[in-house]
C-alpha cells in the first residue's frame, strides 16, 4: 500500500469490547510511515454501551433502536474528532478525511452481510470533514470475510527481516502473520477480552480485569476449558472471522451451566483467560511456525497475566507495540486512518489471502463534507 501527499487523517475505532472510542490524528507524507500527531479517546455512556450490546441479538423494534444508537454513537465520534482538532488548534479543512469503522453488531459473512452501526453522513455534517465508512462490505461482496482488514496495515507498520506475529487483543483476538519469505496471512483466533469483561462485570461490577489479577486468583477448570476449546469454529481453517454473533454471554453461560455450574467465579475467569491464551498460541503454532516475536496491540496488551500465559504456551517473546513506539490502543485507530487514506487515493486495500476475497477491492464508501 503506497502513500502519497502530505495529508492529515483521523482514524476512529470502537471495537468489539464496546467500551469506548479511540481516535488518532495521523500525518501521511508519502515518504515515511504515517506519524501519529495526536490521540484522544472517550468512554461510551453506559446507556449507549448497553444499547449496542443489546443490538447484537434480535429484539423488538431493533431497526429503530439500531438507527438511534448509530446517531448517538456518531455524536461520540464527532466529539472526539473535535477534541483532536482543539488539541492541535486545527480547523476542519486541515483534515483530508475521517476513517470511521462503526460498531459491529452483526457479522455474518457466510450469509453475505455485515453490519457496523454508524451514521457517516451525520458525522460529515457534524465535523465538516469528509468521512470514509463501511469498510467491510465491499470485501464481503467479493466473497471475503470482510475481516480482519488490518493485517495489510500491520504489514506496513511492523514488517521486518525476522518472522513476527501482530496480535490484536480486543474483544476478539486476531493475528497478522508477517514472515519475510511468505505471503501476508491473518485471521481471527477467537475471543480475547469480551468474555472476561462480561464475567467480571457480572460478578464484580468492574469493566475489565486489570492486569488479569482476578483471573490469576483462580484455578483453571479443565472440563470447562476443554468444552470451550471444542467449539467447532475454533477448529476451522482460515480465512475466518467471528464476533459476538458466536462468542457472547449466552454462549458462555451455556458452557458454565453444563461444565462448571458450581465453580467459583474466579475459577471461571481463570479458565476464560486460558481459553484466549490457548486459542491464540495454538493458532500461531499451527499457522505461523517459525515466529520469533509476538507484538501485541489492543486493550488486552495491558493484561499482563494473559501476555505471560501466551508467552509461556508459545515459547515466543511477547511484547507490546509500545516497545516500538506505538501505543497499543492507537494501532487499530491508526489502521482506519490508513484505510481512509487508501480509499481517497484509489488504493485497493484488502488482502485477499487474509479475507478470502476473490480479488483486491477498494474498501469503504465516501461521504463528502
Number of C-alpha atoms within 10 A of each C-alpha: 13 12 18 13 12 12 17 23 29 32 31 29 27 25 21 21 23 20 21 20 21 23 32 30 26 25 23 20 15 13 11 10 15 23 15 20 14 16 22 17 22 16 13 18 14 11 10 17 18 14 16 21 18 15 20 19 13 9 10 8 8 14 12 10 16 19 14 17 23 23 18 16 26 24 18 20 31 19 17 22 27 19 17 21 19 11 12 12 10 12 13 16 13 12 19 18 28 33 31 30 28 24 23 22 20 18 23 16 21 12 8 15 16 20 16 19 23 26 22 27 17 18 26 21 15 17 21 17 23 24 28 28 25 20 26 25 23 20 28 23 16 18 18 26 30 30 28 22 26 26 29 24 22 21 20 16 14 16 19 12 9 13 19 24 27 25 29 27 30 23 25 25 27 28 26 28 28 27 22 13 9 9 10 19 23 29 26 24 29 28 29 30 25 25 24 26 21 21 23 20 14 12 10 13 11 13 15 23 22 15 16 20 16 19 25 18 11 16 16 19 19 12 15 23 22 13 13 19 18 11 13 8 15 18 12 10 11 19 19 24 22 24 21 23 14 15 19 17 14 11 14 19 14 12 17 20 12 12 18 19 14 9 14 12 20 20 19 25 28 24 25 27 27 23 21 25 25 20 19 24 21 16 22 22 14 9 14 21 12 13 20 15 17 25 22 25 25 25 19 29 25 19 18 15 22 25 24 14 18 24 18 14 16 19 14 17 16 22 20 21 22 16 11 11 8 16 17 23 25 26 26 27 28 29 26 28 31 29 33 32 30 20 23 18 14 12 18 15 25 30 26 22 18 26 27 20 21 15 15 16 19 18 26 24 19 20 18 14 18
